[in-house]
Amino acid sequence: MHPPPGSASTAVTNFKKLMFGERNRIGRRLIVLIIAFSSLITLFISVIQLTLEYRELRSGIDRVLDAVSIHVPSVAGSVWDFDEKQIQLTLSALAQLPNIERISITTTSNRPPWLTGRVVSSQVVTRSYVLHHLDRGKETEIGTLEAVASLDAIYRQIAARAITIIS
């Protein structure tokens, strides 16, 4: 016994015959090709989007590291004067910048380095700034300020974004 014409089950039966019947191999192939092509385009756009987002986040870390360079002249003056208190205050302030894990100052003399923070990340960016001081009209290198920033937060954000896109 067949369902009455115009019923929901007739529509489903007709749709099944249309999609999966022997005569409609071309239709099935077109549907598969359309799905595959749209999936590739979506993947391509997603990769481009994630790459652009990574570059934006990475440039944010570069801006933070560039902000450290603003403090180089005052750090150099403090190192030249061996002003321990000012050096520690500056290091503590710089360590509060986003994604900064460690700030250190080494001198060209054999003094122990000043250090704030510690590196716990596996992926880091290190930037070094040479400390100079003008002595008797001649610029002298007196040490190095080193800033270490973590990339872990960026990778977590990109991974979360990728999972969101996939889902």
C-alpha positions in Angstrom: 0.0 0.0 0.0 1.4 3.4 -1.0 0.9 6.6 1.0 -1.7 9.1 -0.3 -0.4 11.6 -2.7 0.6 15.0 -1.2 1.5 13.5 2.2 4.8 14.2 4.0 6.0 10.6 3.5 5.3 10.9 -0.2 7.5 14.0 -0.3 10.3 12.1 1.5 10.0 9.2 -0.8 10.2 11.4 -3.9 13.2 13.3 -2.4 15.0 10.0 -1.8 14.3 8.9 -5.4 15.6 12.2 -6.7 18.8 12.2 -4.6 19.7 8.6 -4.4 17.9 7.0 -7.4 19.9 5.3 -10.1 19.3 8.1 -12.6 20.7 10.9 -10.5 24.4 10.1 -10.3 25.3 13.6 -11.7 23.2 15.3 -9.0 25.0 13.4 -6.2 28.3 14.2 -7.7 27.4 17.9 -8.0 26.3 18.0 -4.3 29.6 16.3 -3.2 31.7 18.7 -5.3 29.8 21.7 -4.0 30.3 20.6 -0.4 34.0 19.8 -1.0 34.6 23.1 -2.8 32.8 25.2 -0.1 34.8 23.4 2.6 38.1 24.2 0.9 37.1 27.8 0.6 36.1 27.9 4.3 39.4 26.3 5.3 41.4 28.8 3.2 39.5 31.8 4.6 39.9 30.5 8.1 43.7 30.0 7.7 44.0 33.6 6.4 41.9 34.9 9.3 44.0 33.0 11.9 47.2 34.2 10.3 46.1 37.8 10.3 45.0 37.5 13.9 48.3 35.9 14.9 50.2 38.8 13.3 48.1 41.4 15.1 48.7 39.7 18.5 52.4 39.3 17.8 52.7 42.9 16.9 51.1 43.7 20.2 54.0 41.9 21.9 56.4 43.8 19.8 54.8 47.1 20.8 55.2 46.1 24.5 58.9 45.3 23.9 59.3 48.6 22.1 57.8 50.3 25.2 60.7 48.8 27.2 63.1 50.8 25.1 61.7 54.0 26.4 63.2 53.2 29.8 66.7 52.5 28.5 68.1 56.0 29.2 66.9 56.1 32.8 68.0 52.5 33.4 71.5 53.4 32.0 71.7 56.4 34.4 70.7 54.2 37.4 73.2 51.5 36.4 75.9 54.1 36.0 75.2 55.5 39.5 74.6 51.9 40.9 71.3 53.1 42.3 70.0 49.7 43.5 66.6 51.1 44.6 65.8 52.8 41.3 67.0 49.8 39.3 64.7 47.4 41.3 61.8 49.9 41.0 62.3 50.1 37.2 62.6 46.3 36.8 59.5 45.7 38.9 57.5 48.2 36.8 58.7 46.7 33.5 57.9 43.2 34.7 54.2 44.3 35.0 53.9 44.9 31.3 51.7 42.4 29.5 53.3 39.1 28.5 56.7 40.0 30.1 58.2 37.1 32.0 61.6 38.4 32.9 63.6 41.6 32.9 67.3 41.5 33.6 70.2 44.0 33.6 73.8 42.9 33.2 76.8 45.2 33.4 80.1 45.2 31.6 81.8 45.2 34.9 81.7 41.9 36.8 78.7 42.9 39.0 76.0 40.3 39.6 73.0 40.9 37.3 69.7 42.4 38.4 66.8 40.2 37.6 63.0 40.2 38.0 60.7 37.4 37.0 61.6 34.0 35.5 61.0 32.3 32.2 58.4 29.6 32.4 57.2 29.5 28.8 58.7 27.4 26.1 58.0 30.0 23.4 59.5 33.4 24.1 60.7 36.5 22.4 63.9 38.1 23.7 64.9 41.7 23.1 68.1 43.2 24.3 68.9 46.9 24.6 72.5 48.1 25.0 72.9 50.6 27.9 75.2 53.5 27.1 76.4 56.4 29.3 78.1 59.6 28.2 81.4 59.9 30.1 83.8 62.7 29.3 82.2 63.4 26.0 82.5 59.7 24.9 79.7 57.2 24.9 80.5 54.1 26.8 78.7 50.8 26.9 77.9 49.9 30.5 75.6 47.0 30.2 72.5 45.3 28.7 68.8 45.4 29.5 67.1 42.2 28.4 63.3 41.7 28.2 61.8 38.2 27.7 58.1 38.0 26.6 56.0 34.9 26.4 54.1 33.9 23.3 52.0 31.3 25.2 49.0 33.7 25.5 49.0 34.3 21.7 49.1 30.6 21.0 46.2 29.9 23.4 44.1 32.6 21.8 44.8 31.3 18.3 44.0 27.7 19.3 40.8 28.8 21.0 39.9 30.8 17.9 40.6 27.8 15.6 38.5 25.6 17.7 35.7 28.1 17.5 36.0 28.3 13.7 36.0 24.5 13.4 33.0 24.0 15.6 
